[in-house]
Amino acid sequence: MYQNKVYVTDILNKMGHIMERFKLLSRKKSFKKEEIDNIDYHLSEIMKVLNKYN
């Protein structure tokens, strides 16, 4: 059980870093539509997995 908690914490930390990086970059540059579509696709896939547990 302890390993599971550490693993979840690692994922949450990665998600936090991704959000901060995206915020920073989006203030400094414009992303191409294809890049935004790719990011949106992957976030949608993550949400599908998370929504299985609601």
N, C-alpha and C positions, 0 to 999 in steps of 0.2 A: 504494500500500500504506500509506503514512503516513496518508493521509486516513481510511482504514478504521480504523486504530488510534485516531485521535482520536475518531472517531465512536463506537466501542465504549467508550472512556473516558467520553464524555459520557453514554452510556446507563447505564453502571455508576454514575456519579455521581448521576444522576436516581433510579435504583433505591435507592441509599443514602439519599437525601433522603426518598424516599417511606417507606421503612422507619422512619426516625427520626421523621418526622412522625406516622405511624400509631401508633408506640409512645407518643409524647407525648400525642396526642389520646385514645388508648384508656385512659390513666391518668386523664384528666380528665373524660371524658364517656362515655356509652353510645351506641353507634351503633344506629340502627333496623335491623331485620332486612333490610329492602329495601336499605339502604346496604351492609350486610355482604355480602348476596347479589351486589350489583353489583360490589363490590371482588373477591369470590371469582371471579366470572365473568371479569373482566378478567385476573386473575392466572392463571386456568386457560388462557385464550387465549395468554398469554405463554408458559406452560409447553408448550403444544402446539407453538409455533414452535421453542422451544429443544430440545424432544425430537426434532425432525426430524433433528437433527445428532448424535444418539447412535448 
